Amino acid sequence: MLDMNVKQRTIQSEITISGIGLHTGEIVNMTIKPAAEFHWYKFKRVDLEGQPIVAVDADNVSDTSRGTTISQNGASVSTIEHLMAAFVGLQIDNVLIEIDGPEVPILDGSSKIYVEKLLEIGFIDQEADRDYYEIKDNVAYIEKDRKVEIIAMPLDGYRLTCMIDFNSSVLGSQHASISNISEFRAEIASSRTFCFLHELESLLNHNLIKGGDLSNAIVIVDKEVSEDELNKLSGLFNKTVEVANEGILNNIQLRYQNEPARHKLLDMIGDLALVGRPLKGHIMAARPGHAANAAFAKKIKAQMKRDKNRKNMKVYDPNMTPVYDTVQIMNILPHRPPFLMIDKILELSDTHVVGLKNVTMNEEFFTGHFPGSPVFPGVLQIEAMAQTGGILVLNTVPDPENWLTLFLKIENARFKNQVTPGDTIIFSCELLEPIRRGIARMKTVSMVGDKVVSEAELMAQIVKVKGN
């Protein structure tokens, strides 16, 4: 049973949370405020001139080396993932975060305190439906060198599974999962960040983690540590430091045996807020990190854009009354069978044209492309696009029979699905700019039903036939 609100929601009133930035060591004050529908998550740097806005968006990611940093309008905000996870986990859609520093407070290294503070003030449902993006087709991200694999699959819900494996004798291989976003609060929110002792030493040597006090991170010790090293750490953090039986520093006790894996899942939930909308889907990740999460969010955003474009594409009825039939097309174009690639013109205006081709097994090229597996050649799809666009360009002269259309350039050609005998292809061409001196630049898309099969940007010029 799903437990996913259908209405967008924001917080009932503003709330201020203060704390230390993990890497800057500076006190930061954040005031989280209610926001309007479709606002999503945005930061306002109130300490900078003009109070610039930084939107939580995959396109604004500027650094993922020690957390997720976003930058926009000359401002940056870092270590945003734990706060974002709290918003997503509590199904909060719209907030404005006013912050007076460059880094979100680390607090206890998890989302727990953020969740508790937000629950105290409560939420309010808004009028608009929640703007879910539903994963319709598998989206995958792979980094072979780091053995990172992330895949999103269709699911009417939000299920996440995470596996980590650092080849560590102490940490080993761990898994964590939730089958519903409502489980975040109880199962994931309190899982704290972790690092290895050698990473801690390196960060200290580079004058980082100035806000670290060993109360907000699990420190994993997978090598032998001398007394001198432990004494040095004790002095730095003003705390007696020892190695516990679990192979971690004795700074804190584990909240879960697989707390590191749960925290990686928390990070992934927070980083995927970069998509800009709540998700529906099953996401499985092996060895994820902030860089991979951000790259994966970009892939989902790109898929969202493609889906939006597909929704805006008109599906034409091949039986509609044509503007031009085949005979009329041959009165305009010089092409003749077997090289006439369009059968009908369905729409025609000053800026666009729509053509149609019925693909049959009688096409001569199918005898060699390919025997036993007939596929309509991509290069001929481009030719058919050009002939369709030629109708548009020739429509600008009073005597089209006296002109030829010549190719000048093909750019960004992509072939996405095969075309086979029995298909009806619809070619849509739209001007990218006004026609000048007989030169036209067109965006062309070929579809079979509601499926895009190819697309390209074409440049062509009409020239008068010599002697006419």
Summary of the structure (lengths in Angstrom):
residues: 468
radius of gyration: 29.2
end to end distance: 73.6
largest distance: 97.1
contacts: 1516
relative contact order: 0.11
helix: 25%
strand: 33%
